[in-house]
């Protein structure tokens, strides 16, 4: 036995060294402002660390900038919400293993006075009325997932993307600041429902801007996890990114996403496929 013990210890040590270093490591993620502003990540991150031993850190920005951070090998994984841009990003070889994990929807919000009379109208009719009335519309103007959606909606409505019109305000900021600017000017904006509910909660449930347009199928807002391609970014922690993606699609995380509420309202709907 005395001769076997050192051999056993050596084999055990080599086995441990051959395993991927996951627990105790740090995963860097680029994500959208909505997952951060709503508080969802603050709720999920501790559970992820508890279940995996991996520390999750993130930078919140528009989806366009998040994709660029991945392209530049500055992060390990993405949690974003611009499907067309994401699919192009993967096709170009920057990301792999795109996985849909949750969704909510976009809504157009505005003042109760509703100067362009858009309440209850379709998205196409609403944008046409805003343009015709020259009512203030605050756009993020930051290449975020929300901005990309807004640009697509203007085209769908048969209009060129507004640019230098006096009524069209490009904030170059995140969603909550853009909502604040729209409220200050008595105008409209496009937002994801989750961030609107967060805004509503900061206003004590009595917000200056109300949801006026919702429900169109085109307003679906899908969120996905994408691992940065280690073939392009050798330092990217793919094992950790995969662990996060698997965890987000797992039963516990999906249940926690669905149970995350503010003002008694659900902000995101889990929809990871069960493989």
Secondary structure, 3 states (H helix, E strand, C coil): CHHHHHHHHHHHHHHHHHCCCCCCCEEEEEECHHHHHCCHHHHHHHHHHHHHCCEEEEEECCHHHHHHHHHCCCCCEEEECCHHHHHHHHHCCCEEEEEEEEEEEEEEEEECCCCCCCCCCCHHHHHHHHHHHCCCEEECCCCCHHHHHHHHHHHHCCCCCCCCCCCEEECCCCHHHHHHHHHHCCCEEEEEHHHHHHHHHHCCCCCCEEEEECCCHHHEEEEEEEEECCCCCCCCCHHHHHHHHHHHHCHHHHHHHHHCEECCEECCEECCCCC
